[in-house]
């Protein structure tokens, strides 16, 4: 699951088992994470800089190994 700037991992009972806070600024330079996709053991997460509730810029896709969160 992604939040605005964080990534959380849950088990099959919906217990949080891992998190990485401020992943957007820390790894991508953006301040907003979009909806993630999972494929072949990797997480693909769009990141962008969001300003003035209307402008998205500096768009990137970050790739993470799902096992290491």
N, C-alpha and C positions, 0 to 999 in steps of 0.2 A: 504494500500500500504506500502511496506517496501522499505527503501533505504539501504545503506550500514550499517548504525547504527540507523536508525530512523523509526518510525511508524507513519503514517498519516491516518486520517479518513476524508472521503469526503461524502457529501450528494448526492442526486440523480441528482443535477445540477452541480456536480463536484466542488463545493465550499469546501475548506478545513474547517472542523468543529472541528478538534482536532489533536494534535500531541504530540509525546513524543520523544524528541531528545536524542541521545546517549543511547538508550534503550539497545543496545548490551552490551557495557562495564558496564553500570549501573546495569543491571539485570542478565546478563548471563556470564560476564567475557570475552566474545568473541568480535571480532572486525568486524564481518561480519554477516549480517542477510540474510537468503535465502528467497525463495518464501513462503508466508504464506498460510495456509489453514484455512477455517472457518467451524466449525461444532457445532451445538447445542449451539450457543451463545458464543462459545469460539474461540479464535485465536490460532493456533498452528504455531509457528515460529521457524525454525531451526536457530541455532546460532553456529558459529565456530570461531576459530582463523585462520586467513588467513595471510600467510607470503610468501615472495619471489615470489608472483604471481603463485605459483604452489602447495604450501603445505597448507592443511586444517587439523587442529587438534582441540582437546578440543570440540568436537561436542556435542551439546545438543539440546533439543527441549523445548522452553519456551511456557507456556500456560498462556493466558491472557483472562479476561472477556471482551468481545467485547463492552459491554455497558460502562465500565469505562475508556477505553483507558487512 
